[in-house]
Amino acid sequence: MGRWEPDSRGRLQEAALALYAERGFDQTTAAQIAARAGLTERTFFRHFADKREVLFAGSGLLQERIVAAVAAAPAGDGPLAAVTCGLDAAATLLGEARRDLARQRHAVIAANPELRERELAKIADYAAAVAAALRARGVAEPSASLAADAGMTVLRVALERWAGEADDRPLADVMRAAVAELRSVAAGP
């Protein structure tokens, strides 16, 4: 495939995930990723700061969509209902078309402690941003932080189930089921 072919970024992501699966994350270089994608190493670095960024490149956009949906939730919605709107936005953005890539990504992250730590830090950043959006909606502390942290735990658990092949339902359904389970746990016996 020539360097002039479209979707360099997507080709780099697919090549990286394939190489991470074949060789392991630590044994894969940016040069190998670029070569597999039929591109130059320079092109790789135009799209990604390093090989970790291939796995986390969409994090900012996902956080923006979640926060925007929380902020736009109906005024009468309580904190968890507003966070659920954010989860719905996440499911829409991630979509079923990306499930295979999500599964590959999940496997790479699960196999690497450094990447698992980064994934948890990303979720914590999402929770902080969601808590700020809830406070802007007038939700007091600690309710804003509790709802945000619980919601982002739902996001993490639902994504792990969906991408880890534990659940074949669409991501939106997996997230809604996880929210229902959270409500059940919170209600107690």
Number of C-alpha atoms within 10 A of each C-alpha: 8 8 11 9 10 9 8 18 16 13 18 24 24 19 20 27 24 18 18 22 16 11 10 14 19 9 10 17 16 21 17 17 25 22 15 18 23 18 21 17 16 12 15 23 14 11 16 19 12 13 20 16 13 22 22 15 14 11 15 12 12 18 21 17 18 28 27 16 22 28 21 14 19 12 10 8 14 16 24 21 17 27 31 26 21 28 27 21 22 23 22 13 14 17 14 15 8 11 18 12 16 21 19 20 23 20 17 20 20 16 13 13 11 11 17 15 13 14 19 13 12 17 20 16 17 24 26 17 18 30 28 18 23 26 18 12 19 12 17 13 12 11 16 25 21 15 24 28 21 17 29 25 19 23 26 16 15 25 23 18 20 24 22 18 13 10 15 12 13 13 25 21 16 21 26 17 14 19 23 13 13 17 12 11 10 9 8 7 5
